[in-house]
Amino acid sequence: MNDLEGRVAVVTGAGAGLGRAMAGAFGGAGMRVVLADVRADAVAAAVDELAATGVECVGATVDVRDAAAVDELAEGVMTRFGRVDLVCNNAGVSIPGRQWELTDGDWDHVIGVCLWGVIHGVRAFVPRILAGGNGGHVVNVASMSGLLTSAGLGPYTAAKHGVIGLSKGLRAELASRGVGVTVVCPGMVQTSIAEHMREYAEATGASERQLASIERTAEGMEATGIPADDAAALVLRAVQGNVFWVLPNGGEHLASVQADFDELLGSALY
């Protein structure tokens, strides 16, 4: 989609961080933008900020774990704008901990937002994009945790690996339909995910180990995370150029990705 002027974009998890930055990037390119987030106050502030720059935008409070709510969001977009051209499935959460010690609720929460949220977004918006007959694009935000693994992030890693597999399949399914797909795999980005982790931890009585892990994550994002606007600019370029992979943190993780594939090819039994 080279010419984005007047087209309509929907971004989930748009109340802060990367979602808010991508909404700004799409709006800056001339798109009309729908910002969705589970936090009503955050999405309202984001809409006010974006509208002040002259972008036509609206907000919606949506829990992406709820299929009916996401479908209602899509219907609302069609009612308001009569079209949808881009959906950016960005909402994400994480809960640290050893896989065997995390509760069913922990797993449900992370998988529900990070994987089912993307599934619901695809099912609600792709049929409407196709029905418009104007082409379009799907952006699914995964993570470097979708390509690599680290201890203590089992649900998040499983969900983000799922988003990459889903996105690869979606690209194959849409290749002949004029709709592009991009999967975004950020490393450390300056977002508010650590704040969400703290809120969940406090609400569920997390262990001291979990709280310490959250603080390390927050410190790492502050110290080494790239600005969300920089990542969003790359996503915009990918949409305009129909590029599938976006690695916002540059090549810093490529050696580790290569090592994983080298292990597969060099030591697997077959």
Summary of the structure (lengths in Angstrom):
residues: 270
radius of gyration: 18.0
end to end distance: 42.5
largest distance: 59.2
contacts: 941
relative contact order: 0.14
helix: 55%
strand: 14%
